[in-house]
């Protein structure tokens, strides 16, 4: 595909007024994760966490966008240890030292708020803590590259370079995406790449940056349920996700934690 052609023409450039809708949806998504932090502990099932999140969204005049999406049956995705993404909540009970990504997308007044964070049941291993720290910092370095005049390749390069310097690997099977009044839209936001490649960033673009980083090799496989993605070598995986909008001077993060709970450990 033409680097500056086909995909660029399909990326929506939102009006300044649209930022308000994204701020509200993004804040609620972040509040979901702030709220659930106190419930993540050994002995709690992922199904319990999903139910609490479902009720919280409804209580705040939103609906979980994942529920019923392409046949998905839950209100969140909860991915534990070697699960890379799209883990389906259920009877699985958290054990001491489990790390997990919780991904939520409340739909509020027609706008999608999409974010995820890592959590820990109890105390993580040293390796797991390092993996989570590196993944978070890689995401933030990608966000720092999200400004007008840069390209999506600049974002991916910043993420990939930081993760690989720590001898971790970037998952290439999944990527970030455009968002707004549509759950998934162009562009695909790759978490690897070369500087200067891909469409140019312009004010009004809304998209997610959500790197998945593995402690081992980058390869993943999808389980028989059609959703759950796991590392092929069963190494630990971590992910963080923010939703951003490109402004005239840089980018605005719509999903910052109002409580300051950006990464574990959460007080």
C-alpha positions in Angstrom: 0.0 0.0 0.0 1.2 3.6 -0.7 2.7 4.8 2.6 1.0 8.1 2.3 -1.9 7.1 0.1 -4.8 4.7 0.7 -4.8 4.3 4.4 -4.2 8.1 5.0 -7.3 8.9 3.0 -9.4 6.6 5.2 -8.3 8.1 8.5 -11.0 10.4 10.0 -9.9 13.8 11.1 -12.2 14.8 13.9 -13.3 18.4 14.7 -12.1 20.1 17.9 -15.6 19.6 19.4 -15.2 15.9 19.1 -12.4 15.9 21.7 -15.0 16.6 24.4 -16.8 13.3 23.7 -13.6 11.4 23.8 -12.5 13.0 27.0 -15.7 11.8 28.7 -15.5 8.3 27.3 -11.8 8.0 28.0 -12.2 9.3 31.6 -14.9 6.7 32.3 -12.8 3.9 30.9 -9.9 5.0 33.2 -12.3 5.2 36.1 -13.3 1.6 35.5 -9.7 0.5 35.9 -9.2 2.7 38.9 -12.2 1.2 40.5 -11.3 -2.5 39.8 -7.8 -2.2 41.2 -9.1 -2.8 44.8 -10.8 -6.0 43.7 -7.8 -7.7 42.1 -6.4 -10.1 44.6 -5.7 -13.9 45.0 -8.9 -15.9 45.3 -11.1 -13.6 43.0 -12.3 -15.0 39.7 -12.0 -13.2 36.5 -15.7 -13.6 36.1 -16.3 -11.7 39.3 -14.1 -8.9 38.1 -16.0 -8.8 34.8 -19.4 -8.6 36.6 -18.1 -5.7 38.8 -16.9 -3.8 35.7 -20.2 -4.5 33.9 -22.3 -3.0 36.7 -20.0 0.0 37.0 -20.4 0.9 33.4 -24.2 0.6 33.5 -24.3 2.7 36.7 -22.4 5.4 34.8 -24.8 5.5 31.8 -22.5 3.6 29.5 -22.6 0.1 28.0 -19.7 -2.3 27.6 -18.8 -2.2 23.9 -17.2 -5.7 24.0 -20.5 -7.4 25.1 -21.9 -9.0 21.9 -19.1 -7.6 19.7 -18.6 -10.2 17.0 -20.1 -12.8 19.4 -17.9 -11.9 22.4 -19.8 -12.7 25.6 -18.2 -10.6 28.3 -17.9 -6.9 29.3 -14.1 -6.9 29.5 -11.0 -8.8 28.4 -8.9 -10.2 31.2 -5.6 -11.8 30.1 -3.5 -13.6 32.7 0.3 -14.4 32.6 1.1 -15.9 29.2 -2.3 -14.7 27.7 -1.4 -11.9 25.4 -4.8 -10.4 24.8 -8.6 -11.1 24.5 -8.7 -13.4 27.5 -12.3 -14.3 28.3 -13.4 -13.8 31.9 -14.8 -16.9 33.6 -14.2 -19.3 36.5 -10.4 -18.9 36.5 -9.4 -17.8 40.1 -6.4 -15.5 40.5 -3.4 -17.0 42.3 -0.6 -15.3 44.2 1.8 -13.6 41.8 -0.5 -13.7 38.7 -0.2 -10.7 36.5 -3.1 -9.7 34.3 -4.2 -7.2 31.8 -7.7 -5.8 32.1 -9.1 -4.1 29.0 -12.3 -2.2 29.0 -14.3 -0.2 26.4 -17.3 1.7 27.7 -19.5 3.2 25.1 -20.7 6.6 26.4 -23.0 8.9 24.4 -21.8 7.4 21.2 -18.1 7.6 21.9 -15.8 4.7 22.6 -13.4 4.8 25.5 -10.7 2.1 25.2 -7.9 1.4 27.7 -6.1 -1.3 29.5 -3.6 -1.7 32.3 -1.6 -4.5 34.0 -2.6 -5.6 37.5 -1.1 -8.1 40.0 -2.7 -10.5 42.4 -0.4 -10.3 45.4 3.3 -9.8 44.7 4.8 -10.3 41.2 8.1 -11.9 40.4 11.1 -9.7 39.7 10.9 -10.6 36.0 7.2 -9.9 35.8 7.6 -6.5 37.4 10.4 -5.6 35.0 8.2 -6.7 32.0 5.3 -4.5 33.2 7.6 -1.5 33.8 9.2 -1.8 30.3 5.9 -2.3 28.6 4.4 0.8 30.3 7.5 2.9 29.4 7.5 1.6 25.8 3.9 2.8 25.5 4.7 6.2 26.9 7.6 6.6 24.5 5.3 5.8 21.6 2.9 8.4 22.9 5.7 11.0 23.1 6.3 10.4 19.4 2.6 11.0 18.6 2.6 14.6 17.3 1.9 16.4 14.0 4.5 15.9 11.3 5.7 12.5 12.7 4.5 9.2 11.3 3.0 6.0 12.7 6.4 4.5 12.0 7.9 6.9 14.4 5.5 5.6 17.1 6.3 2.0 16.4 10.0 2.6 16.3 10.0 4.3 19.7 8.1 1.3 21.2 10.0 -1.4 19.6 13.4 0.1 20.3 12.8 0.5 24.0 11.3 -3.0 24.5 14.0 -4.8 22.5 16.8 -2.9 24.3 15.5 -4.8 27.4 15.6 -8.1 25.5 11.8 -8.4 25.3 9.9 -8.9 22.1 7.0 -7.0 20.5 3.9 -8.9 19.5 3.3 -8.2 15.8 0.0 -10.1 15.3 -2.1 -7.3 17.0 -2.0 -3.6 16.9 -3.7 -0.4 18.0 -6.5 1.2 15.9 -8.4 4.3 15.1 -11.4 5.0 17.3 -14.1 7.6 18.0 -17.7 6.9 17.2 -16.5 3.6 15.8 -14.9 0.9 17.9 -12.3 -0.1 15.3 -11.3 2.1 12.4 -8.3 3.0 10.3 -5.4 3.3 10.8 -3.7 0.1 12.1 -1.2 1.4 14.8 1.8 -1.0 14.7 4.0 -1.2 17.7 7.1 -1.7 15.6 8.5 0.1 12.6 10.9 2.5 11.0 11.1 6.3 11.5 9.3 8.2 8.7 7.2 5.2 7.5 3.5 5.1 7.4 0.8 7.9 7.3 1.7 11.3 8.7 0.1 12.2 12.0 -2.4 15.1 11.7 -4.5 17.0 14.2 -7.9 15.3 14.8 -6.7 11.8 14.5 -8.0 9.5 17.3 -6.4 6.1 17.9 -5.1 3.7 20.5 -1.5 2.8 21.4 -1.5 -0.6 23.1 1.8 -2.5 22.8 1.9 -6.2 23.8 5.4 -7.2 25.0 6.5 -10.7 25.6 9.3 -11.9 28.0 10.2 -14.6 25.5 9.6 -14.8 21.7 7.1 -12.7 19.9 5.0 -15.5 18.4 1.4 -16.1 19.5 -1.4 -18.5 18.8 -5.2 -18.3 19.2 -6.9 -20.9 21.3 -9.9 -22.9 20.2 -12.4 -20.4 21.7 -11.4 -18.1 18.8 -10.5 -15.2 21.0 -7.8 -16.0 23.6 -4.3 -15.2 22.2 -1.3 -16.8 24.1 2.5 -16.8 23.7 3.6 -19.9 21.8 6.5 -20.4 24.2 4.3 -19.8 27.3 6.4 -16.8 28.3 4.8 -13.9 30.3 3.2 -11.2 28.3 2.2 -7.6 29.3 0.2 -4.8 27.7 -0.8 -1.3 28.5 -3.2 0.8 26.4 -4.0 4.5 26.1 -6.4 6.3 23.7 -5.0 9.6 22.3 -6.0 12.4 20.0 -3.5 14.4 17.9 -3.6 18.1 18.6 -1.9 21.1 16.9 1.1 20.7 19.1 1.3 17.1 20.2 -1.3 14.7 21.5 -3.8 14.5 24.3 -4.2 11.2 26.3 -7.9 10.6 26.9 -7.5 7.7 29.3 -5.2 9.0 32.0 -6.0 7.6 35.5 -7.9 10.3 37.5 -6.6 8.6 40.6 -3.0 8.5 39.4 -3.0 4.6 39.1 -0.9 4.4 36.0 0.9 1.1 36.6 1.3 -1.4 39.4 1.8 -1.5 42.3 -1.5 0.3 43.0 -1.9 1.5 46.6 
